[in-house]
Amino acid sequence: MHIFKKYDETKGILILTHKEFPILINYLYYIKKKYFILVHNGSVNIPYFNNFIDLNMVTYEQYNKYNNNNLITYTSRNFLNFIFNNKENINYINKKLFEILNKYNIKFNENHFDYLKNNEKKFDFICVNRASIEKKTYDLLNYIIKYTKLNPNIKSCFIILEQNINDNYYKSIVNLWNNNKIDNILFIDTHVITIEKNYFKGFIAEELSYFYKSSKIYMHSCEEEGESRTIHEALCCGCKVLAKKNMKGGGLDYLNTNNSLLYNYNNYLIKMKEILDSYENYNYDLELFKNLNEEFTIDKFVNILYNKLNYNNIYSYLDFKSKLNTNNLAFSLPGHNLIVPWYNLGKPTADILTVKQYEEFTKFI
């Protein structure tokens, strides 16, 4: 839940996650008197169409499929932090990259990842994933290992962002790596990197951005997910994307023949070579970046709400905008902002799923 605008002399705006709506539906009658209600559909779920919901935030795939007036094509991936960009000099990027590796005492083979050669991208391929069956993380590591064995000069970075280290699927990925270690694959298991007071383990956004920025191709293996934030972070940082052709959800929304290539189980080795060979002629799409970065998208989103919810009959645009909480929308909209007062400690999201959480939340509206 994100309180986008608090109720004052006019109705406020609440943005629920798609997980919260079924839980809170019995309370929405009372909330609706004071608030417009939006649902953030960062998933492949069917948008909610009923009298309680004023607008659904959806991917292009959902928008085209359901074609309803209460759908708007903005989700959390449209509000990425500006740190995910392609503006920095490669020498500076690599300097920052090696500072991060040294900060966390992450070992790398200097013969393959020469920190003195800072005028080139360090990785041909990068993968950033949770250890999850849904993410096909095991398959993805297997693809990278097989391709590298056939092409020994290829350099890759494989990052697991967070995971339950007691989970059997996680253990199978670690075992796959331990049985196939290759010097020019930098395998980073980030459960050893702990961010204070944070459920998730891994790099902070700024640190992660430098891994993308020093990589040519971002390879993705998930076949069904909502927005795929990592695909869009990588695009903004200058990577081309190699993704599954059969992927459902919003991951394919911004992919095209210029910035990506699609593969399947049978042709991934061919497609890996093909997209890597094409990188030299890649033209970074600044207009696409402007559709994904919060510095350009917040005003567009606010303007939609200003007109669709008829605040234009009450406030000037600037007065309306001054009443909104637009901070960190990339994490707040999908319930990933874990510093809200109703967060249930130890859970991966701040979704309101219990009566106790709802009671705490109501103190702020």
C-alpha positions in Angstrom: 0.0 0.0 0.0 1.3 3.4 -0.9 -0.4 6.6 0.3 0.1 8.7 -2.8 -2.0 11.6 -1.6 -3.4 12.0 2.0 -7.0 12.9 2.5 -7.4 16.6 3.4 -10.0 18.9 2.0 -10.2 16.7 -1.0 -10.1 12.9 -1.6 -6.7 11.2 -1.3 -5.1 8.5 -3.4 -4.2 5.1 -2.3 -2.3 2.6 -4.4 -2.8 -1.1 -3.4 -0.8 -4.0 -4.7 -2.7 -6.8 -6.6 -2.0 -9.0 -3.5 -3.6 -6.6 -1.1 -6.9 -6.0 -3.0 -8.6 -9.4 -2.3 -7.6 -9.2 1.4 -8.8 -5.6 1.9 -11.9 -5.7 -0.2 -14.2 -5.7 2.8 -12.6 -2.5 4.1 -12.7 -0.6 0.8 -16.3 0.6 1.2 -15.2 2.7 4.1 -11.9 3.8 2.5 -13.6 4.7 -0.7 -15.4 7.6 0.9 -12.2 9.5 1.4 -9.8 8.0 -1.2 -9.5 7.2 -4.9 -8.2 3.6 -5.1 -5.6 2.4 -7.6 -4.3 -1.1 -7.9 -0.7 -1.8 -9.0 -0.8 -4.9 -11.1 2.9 -5.8 -11.2 2.0 -9.3 -12.2 0.3 -11.5 -14.9 -2.9 -11.4 -12.8 -6.2 -10.2 -14.3 -6.8 -6.5 -13.4 -9.6 -5.9 -11.0 -12.7 -4.3 -12.5 -15.3 -3.2 -10.0 -16.8 -0.1 -8.4 -14.1 0.1 -5.7 -11.2 0.5 -8.2 -10.7 3.8 -10.0 -7.6 2.8 -12.0 -5.5 -0.2 -12.6 -1.8 0.3 -13.2 -0.8 -2.4 -15.8 1.8 -3.5 -18.3 1.3 -3.0 -22.0 0.5 -6.7 -22.4 -2.4 -6.4 -19.9 -3.5 -3.1 -21.4 -3.8 -4.6 -24.9 -5.4 -7.7 -23.6 -8.2 -6.2 -21.5 -8.7 -2.8 -23.2 -10.6 -1.0 -20.5 -10.8 2.7 -19.7 -9.6 2.3 -16.1 -6.2 0.9 -17.2 -3.0 3.0 -17.3 0.3 1.7 -18.5 2.5 2.8 -15.6 4.0 0.3 -13.2 7.0 0.3 -10.8 9.5 -0.3 -13.6 8.6 3.1 -15.1 10.0 4.8 -12.1 13.6 3.5 -11.9 16.2 5.6 -10.0 18.4 7.8 -12.2 21.4 5.8 -11.1 20.4 3.3 -13.8 21.7 5.3 -16.7 24.2 5.1 -19.5 25.9 8.5 -19.0 29.1 7.7 -17.1 32.6 7.1 -18.6 33.7 3.5 -18.8 36.9 4.2 -17.0 35.0 5.6 -14.0 32.5 2.8 -14.2 35.2 0.1 -13.9 36.9 2.0 -11.1 33.7 2.0 -9.1 33.1 -1.7 -10.0 36.4 -2.8 -8.5 35.9 -0.6 -5.5 32.6 -2.5 -4.9 34.3 -5.9 -5.3 37.0 -5.0 -2.9 34.5 -3.5 -0.4 32.8 -6.9 -0.1 36.0 -8.9 -0.5 34.6 -10.6 -3.6 37.4 -12.5 -5.2 38.0 -12.4 -8.9 40.7 -13.8 -11.2 42.9 -10.8 -12.2 44.1 -12.7 -15.3 40.5 -12.5 -16.7 39.2 -9.4 -15.1 42.2 -7.1 -15.4 41.4 -4.0 -13.3 44.2 -2.1 -15.1 42.3 -2.3 -18.5 39.5 0.1 -17.6 38.6 1.3 -21.0 36.4 -1.7 -21.9 33.3 -3.4 -20.5 34.4 -6.2 -18.2 31.5 -8.6 -18.8 30.1 -10.0 -22.1 27.1 -11.4 -20.2 25.5 -10.5 -16.9 22.6 -12.3 -15.1 20.9 -10.9 -12.0 18.4 -13.2 -10.3 16.9 -14.6 -7.2 17.4 -18.4 -6.6 13.9 -19.3 -7.7 12.3 -22.0 -9.8 10.1 -19.3 -11.3 13.1 -17.4 -12.4 14.7 -20.5 -14.0 18.0 -19.5 -12.2 19.5 -23.0 -12.5 18.9 -23.2 -16.2 20.4 -19.7 -16.7 23.6 -20.6 -14.9 23.8 -23.8 -16.9 23.4 -21.7 -20.2 26.3 -19.4 -19.1 28.5 -22.3 -18.1 27.9 -24.3 -21.4 28.5 -21.2 -23.6 31.7 -20.3 -21.7 33.1 -23.8 -22.0 32.6 -23.5 -25.8 33.9 -20.0 -25.9 36.7 -19.7 -23.3 37.4 -16.0 -23.8 33.9 -15.0 -22.9 33.6 -13.2 -19.5 30.3 -13.3 -17.5 28.9 -12.1 -14.2 26.3 -14.2 -12.4 24.6 -12.5 -9.4 22.1 -14.1 -7.0 20.5 -11.1 -5.3 18.9 -12.8 -2.3 17.8 -16.2 -1.3 17.0 -18.6 1.5 20.3 -20.5 1.9 18.5 -23.5 3.3 16.3 -23.8 0.2 17.0 -26.9 -1.9 16.7 -25.1 -5.2 19.3 -22.5 -4.0 21.6 -25.4 -3.0 21.3 -27.0 -6.4 22.5 -23.8 -8.0 25.5 -23.5 -5.7 26.3 -27.2 -6.4 26.1 -26.6 -10.1 28.6 -23.8 -9.7 30.9 -25.7 -7.4 31.0 -28.5 -9.9 31.7 -26.3 -12.9 33.8 -23.3 -11.7 35.3 -21.3 -14.5 37.8 -18.5 -13.9 36.1 -16.0 -16.3 32.7 -16.4 -14.7 32.4 -14.1 -11.7 29.8 -15.9 -9.5 28.5 -13.7 -6.7 26.3 -15.2 -4.1 25.1 -12.1 -2.2 23.7 -13.8 0.9 27.1 -12.8 2.4 26.2 -9.1 1.7 23.9 -7.9 4.4 22.2 -4.5 4.3 21.5 -3.3 7.8 17.8 -3.5 8.8 16.8 -4.8 5.4 15.1 -8.1 4.6 16.9 -8.4 1.2 20.5 -9.3 0.9 22.5 -8.0 -2.0 23.9 -4.8 -3.5 22.2 -1.5 -3.1 20.9 0.0 -6.4 23.9 2.2 -7.0 26.3 -0.7 -6.6 24.3 -3.0 -8.8 24.1 -0.4 -11.5 27.9 -0.6 -12.1 27.7 -4.3 -12.8 25.1 -3.6 -15.5 27.1 -0.6 -16.9 30.2 -2.7 -17.3 28.3 -5.5 -19.2 27.2 -5.9 -22.8 24.3 -8.4 -22.6 21.8 -8.9 -19.9 20.5 -12.5 -20.1 17.1 -13.4 -18.6 15.5 -16.8 -18.3 12.1 -16.3 -16.5 9.1 -17.3 -18.5 6.3 -15.6 -16.5 6.6 -12.5 -14.3 5.0 -9.1 -14.0 7.4 -6.3 -14.9 10.9 -7.7 -14.8 12.6 -4.8 -13.2 16.1 -6.2 -13.9 15.5 -6.2 -17.7 14.6 -2.5 -17.5 17.5 -1.6 -15.2 19.9 -3.3 -17.6 18.4 -1.6 -20.6 18.8 1.8 -18.9 22.4 1.0 -18.2 23.3 0.3 -21.8 22.9 -3.5 -22.0 21.2 -5.4 -24.8 18.8 -8.0 -23.5 18.6 -11.7 -24.3 15.2 -13.0 -23.1 12.9 -16.0 -23.4 10.7 -15.9 -26.4 7.8 -17.4 -24.5 8.0 -15.0 -21.6 4.5 -13.8 -20.3 4.0 -10.6 -18.5 5.5 -7.1 -19.0 9.1 -8.2 -19.6 8.9 -7.9 -23.4 7.1 -4.6 -23.5 10.1 -2.4 -24.2 12.1 -5.0 -26.1 12.6 -4.6 -29.9 15.0 -5.7 -32.7 17.5 -2.9 -31.8 17.9 -3.6 -28.1 17.2 -7.4 -27.7 17.0 -10.9 -29.0 14.7 -13.7 -28.0 15.7 -17.4 -27.5 14.3 -20.8 -26.5 15.7 -24.0 -24.9 16.9 -25.3 -28.3 18.8 -22.2 -29.7 20.2 -20.4 -26.8 23.8 -21.0 -27.8 23.2 -19.6 -31.2 21.4 -16.6 -29.9 24.0 -15.9 -27.3 26.6 -15.6 -30.0 24.3 -13.7 -32.3 23.5 -11.0 -29.8 27.0 -10.6 -28.6 28.3 -10.2 -32.2 25.6 -7.5 -32.7 26.6 -5.4 -29.6 29.3 -3.4 -31.4 26.6 -1.8 -33.6 24.1 -1.2 -30.8 22.5 2.3 -30.6 21.3 3.2 -27.1 17.7 4.4 -27.1 17.5 7.6 -25.0 13.7 7.8 -25.6 13.2 4.4 -24.1 15.3 5.5 -21.1 12.9 8.5 -20.6 10.0 6.0 -20.4 11.6 4.2 -17.6 13.3 6.8 -15.5 11.6 8.6 -12.6 13.1 12.0 -13.6 11.0 11.9 -16.8 8.0 9.7 -15.9 6.7 11.1 -12.6 5.3 14.2 -14.2 3.6 12.2 -16.9 2.0 9.9 -14.4 0.9 12.7 -12.1 -0.6 14.5 -15.1 -2.7 11.4 -15.9 -4.1 11.3 -12.4 -4.6 15.1 -12.3 -6.9 14.8 -15.3 -8.5 11.3 -14.9 -9.4 11.9 -11.2 -10.6 15.4 -11.9 -8.2 17.2 -9.6 -7.8 19.7 -12.5 -11.2 21.2 -11.5 -9.8 21.8 -8.0 -6.1 22.6 -8.0 -3.5 24.0 -10.2 -1.1 21.3 -11.4 1.7 22.4 -9.2 -0.5 22.6 -6.1 -1.7 19.1 -6.8 1.8 17.7 -7.3 2.9 19.3 -4.1 0.5 17.1 -2.2 1.8 13.9 -3.5 4.3 11.4 -2.2 6.4 10.5 -5.2 9.4 9.1 -3.3 10.9 5.8 -4.3 7.9 4.7 -6.4 9.9 1.8 -7.9 9.8 0.1 -4.5 6.7 1.7 -2.9 4.2 0.7 -5.6 4.9 -3.1 -5.5 5.1 -3.2 -1.7 8.9 -3.4 -1.6 9.4 -0.4 0.6 10.1 -2.1 3.9 10.4 1.0 6.1 6.6 1.7 6.3 5.1 1.4 9.8 2.8 -1.5 8.9 5.6 -3.7 7.6 5.5 -7.2 9.1 9.1 -7.9 10.2 10.7 -10.8 8.4 8.4 -10.7 5.3 9.8 -10.1 1.8 7.2 -7.3 1.1 5.2 -4.8 3.0 1.8 -6.0 1.6 -1.0 -5.5 4.0 -2.2 -9.1 4.5 -3.3 -9.2 8.2 -5.8 -7.3 10.3 -3.0 -6.0 12.6 -1.2 -4.5 9.6 -4.5 -2.9 8.4 -5.1 -1.4 11.8 -1.7 0.1 11.9 -2.1 1.4 8.3 -5.4 3.2 9.2 -3.5 5.4 11.7 -1.9 7.2 8.7 -4.9 7.9 6.5 
